[in-house]
Amino acid sequence: MPFIQVNILKGRSPEKKERLIREMTDLVSEVLDAPVQSIRVMINELDPEHWGIAGESVKKRNEVSK
């Protein structure tokens, strides 16, 4: 049973997340020749202050770039 975890920043629409789940499921099914019923997708949404790039949070990086 393929299990896919995706970490993304909060803020995407429910429609975007549904599309992500569908397209990842379809791709994994095709590549691994696995039935779609066996594929699980988990989306972990993170607050920008909980995601760091190059030593600082995305929240801080976004504040600086404004």
MOTA-V749895 format. One record per residue. N is the residue number from 1. RES is the residue in one small letter. BURIAL is 1 if it has 9 or more other ideal C-beta (glycine too) atoms within 8 Angstrom, else 0. Layout:
N,RES,BURIAL / N,RES,BURIAL
This chain:
1,m,0 / 2,p,1 / 3,f,0 / 4,i,1 / 5,q,0 / 6,v,1 / 7,n,0 / 8,i,1 / 9,l,1 / 10,k,0 / 11,g,0 / 12,r,0 / 13,s,0 / 14,p,0 / 15,e,0 / 16,k,0 / 17,k,1 / 18,e,0 / 19,r,0 / 20,l,1 / 21,i,1 / 22,r,0 / 23,e,0 / 24,m,1 / 25,t,1 / 26,d,1 / 27,l,0 / 28,v,1 / 29,s,1 / 30,e,0 / 31,v,0 / 32,l,0 / 33,d,0 / 34,a,1 / 35,p,0 / 36,v,0 / 37,q,0 / 38,s,0 / 39,i,1 / 40,r,0 / 41,v,1 / 42,m,0 / 43,i,1 / 44,n,0 / 45,e,0 / 46,l,1 / 47,d,0 / 48,p,1 / 49,e,0 / 50,h,0 / 51,w,1 / 52,g,0 / 53,i,0 / 54,a,0 / 55,g,0 / 56,e,0 / 57,s,1 / 58,v,1 / 59,k,1 / 60,k,1 / 61,r,1 / 62,n,1 / 63,e,0 / 64,v,0 / 65,s,0 / 66,k,0
